[in-house]
Amino acid sequence: MSNNPTKELVCFNLYNAQRQVNRYYSNKIFKQHNITYPQYLVLRILWDESPVNVKKVVTNLALDTGTVSPLLKRMEHMDLIRRERSEVDQREVFVYLTEKSKAMESTFCDASMTVAKASSLTLDEIYELNHLLEKVISGFTDANSKNQ
């Protein structure tokens, strides 16, 4: 039994780990480029495939449109992305990389490895942790959908 009962709670440990990882990313990797972790995630999606429609960004980030739209608007003002309506269906909006964000890709290619090293986990442990987290996410996604 710990002196700190919150350390025995899985939800607290997930919350605290997420905060620590985000703090590390923010201070060691993103600060010098004046971007946030959510902005980085959008760029990761676009570095993999560009253009993509906003729906794909919403789905990949597991966020709602009301959260993603202001995020994309800020990124557009920073010249990190460009948004364009589809010529076929004006309701559909596509997100494109800009020259500025294309040039940033090489800067961030080692970001995940930098964070992995800071975590003190081996690569096998990181793969196992990701597998377990995906299982937790899936379980709670299912449980939440049943409660609605």
Secondary structure as GFF3:
##gff-version 3
##sequence-region A 1 148
A	DSSP	three_ten_helix	5	8	.	.	.	ID=ss1
A	DSSP	alpha_helix	10	24	.	.	.	ID=ss2
A	DSSP	pi_helix	25	30	.	.	.	ID=ss3
A	DSSP	three_ten_helix	31	33	.	.	.	ID=ss4
A	DSSP	alpha_helix	37	48	.	.	.	ID=ss5
A	DSSP	beta_strand	52	53	.	.	.	ID=ss6
A	DSSP	alpha_helix	54	61	.	.	.	ID=ss7
A	DSSP	alpha_helix	65	77	.	.	.	ID=ss8
A	DSSP	beta_strand	81	85	.	.	.	ID=ss9
A	DSSP	beta_strand	93	97	.	.	.	ID=ss10
A	DSSP	alpha_helix	99	108	.	.	.	ID=ss11
A	DSSP	alpha_helix	111	119	.	.	.	ID=ss12
A	DSSP	alpha_helix	123	146	.	.	.	ID=ss13
###
